[in-house]
Amino acid sequence: MQKLYSRSSPSGQVNKNMVPKQETITFLLNYSKALRVLEYQNLTFKTLLN
């Protein structure tokens, strides 16, 4: 995934429609900080700590 997103565009310009809003970035970062995954034996528990 990192290689996919780190490549520059062929024309060297960023498409303005593809740039996410700051609110979207903040939401995703906060969500990922609050998400906890716990694996116990063969079970996986996913909790959102809000």
N, C-alpha and C positions, 0 to 999 in steps of 0.2 A: 504494500500500500504506500509506503513512504516513497518509493521510486516513482510511483504513478503520480503523486501529488507534487513531487519536487521538480519534475521536468518543466522547463519553460515552454510556452506556446510556440508553435512554428513561426508565427509572425512576430513574436517578441512582445506582443501586446496582450494585456489581460482583458478578456471579455467582461464588460461591466455587468452583464446579466449573471455571470457565474460567481461574482464576489458576494459572500454572505454578509448579512447585516451584523453589526456589532452585538445586537441583542441575541441573535442566533448563536454566535460564538460563545457568549457569556452563558446562555442557557445550557449548551452542551457541556461546557467545562464544569459548571456547577452540578449538573446531573451526574457526570462521571465521577466527581468527587464524592457524591452521596451514595453511589451504587457500591454495594459490598456483595461479593460472591464467596460463599463458604461451601467447601466440599467436605463431606463427611461420608466415608465409606463409598458407596455407589450413588449417593444423593448429592445434588447441587442445590443450594439455597441462595436465592438472589433477593436481597432486601434493599430498599431505598430508604436511606436514613434522612428523613426530613423532619 
